[in-house]
Amino acid sequence: MDAYFSVTPEDSLASGLNTYKAEAGFRDARGWVTAMFHFNPQWHVGAGVMYSGLYSEASDSPIVSVRGSSNQWVFGPMGLFTW
């Protein structure tokens, strides 16, 4: 938590964010959905989306509360070849 969500005095000067010391806590909860289409036994394509909700010390950090969002989304296509 400290490495990703704390804001040191030096960081504060560089970014304009308030200083913040993140303590240990529950960081996030995640869920995802994927869809896959199988062309044949070797080739597959698909897409996926993942949601991550930040909580506790992570969502209280000015990095998240001022500049970011506690709602994190990741999505994209994928291709797979098996042998």
C-alpha positions as CSV (number, residue, x, y, z in Angstrom):
1,M,0.0,0.0,0.0
2,D,2.8,2.4,1.0
3,A,4.7,2.0,-2.3
4,Y,1.7,2.6,-4.6
5,F,-0.6,4.9,-2.6
6,S,1.5,7.1,-0.2
7,V,2.5,10.6,-1.1
8,T,5.8,11.7,0.4
9,P,6.7,15.4,1.0
10,E,8.9,15.3,-2.1
11,D,6.0,13.7,-4.1
12,S,3.7,16.4,-2.8
13,L,6.0,19.2,-4.0
14,A,6.3,17.7,-7.4
15,S,2.6,16.9,-7.9
16,G,0.7,19.4,-5.8
17,L,-1.1,16.6,-3.9
18,N,-1.4,16.5,-0.1
19,T,1.0,14.3,1.7
20,Y,-0.5,10.9,2.7
21,K,0.8,7.8,4.4
22,A,-1.0,4.6,3.3
23,E,-1.2,1.9,6.0
24,A,-2.0,-1.8,5.6
25,G,-5.5,-2.6,4.6
26,F,-7.8,-4.3,2.1
27,R,-6.8,-2.9,-1.3
28,D,-9.4,-4.0,-3.9
29,A,-12.0,-6.5,-5.1
30,R,-12.0,-7.7,-8.7
31,G,-14.3,-9.4,-11.1
32,W,-13.9,-10.2,-14.8
33,V,-15.7,-11.6,-17.8
34,T,-14.1,-13.1,-20.9
35,A,-15.5,-14.5,-24.2
36,M,-13.6,-16.9,-26.4
37,F,-14.3,-18.1,-29.9
38,H,-12.6,-21.3,-31.1
39,F,-11.8,-21.2,-34.9
40,N,-10.3,-24.7,-34.7
41,P,-8.3,-26.8,-32.2
42,Q,-5.3,-24.4,-32.5
43,W,-6.6,-20.9,-33.1
44,H,-8.7,-19.0,-30.6
45,V,-9.7,-15.3,-30.3
46,G,-11.6,-13.5,-27.6
47,A,-12.1,-10.3,-25.5
48,G,-12.2,-9.6,-21.8
49,V,-13.1,-6.9,-19.3
50,M,-12.0,-6.7,-15.6
51,Y,-13.3,-4.3,-13.0
52,S,-11.4,-3.5,-9.8
53,G,-12.8,-1.4,-7.0
54,L,-10.3,0.2,-4.7
55,Y,-11.1,0.4,-1.0
56,S,-9.7,1.5,2.4
57,E,-6.3,3.2,2.3
58,A,-6.1,2.9,-1.4
59,S,-9.2,4.8,-2.2
60,D,-8.4,7.4,0.5
61,S,-5.1,8.3,-1.2
62,P,-5.0,11.6,-3.0
63,I,-3.5,9.8,-6.0
64,V,-6.9,8.0,-6.3
65,S,-9.4,10.5,-4.7
66,V,-8.0,13.6,-6.4
67,R,-6.3,12.5,-9.6
68,G,-7.8,9.0,-10.3
69,S,-10.8,6.9,-9.6
70,S,-11.6,4.1,-7.2
71,N,-13.3,2.4,-10.2
72,Q,-10.6,0.7,-12.3
73,W,-11.4,-0.9,-15.7
74,V,-9.2,-3.0,-18.0
75,F,-10.4,-4.4,-21.3
76,G,-9.0,-5.8,-24.5
77,P,-8.8,-8.4,-27.2
78,M,-6.8,-11.5,-27.1
79,G,-5.5,-14.2,-29.5
80,L,-4.3,-17.6,-28.7
81,F,-2.5,-20.4,-30.6
82,T,-2.1,-23.8,-29.0
83,W,-0.1,-26.8,-30.2
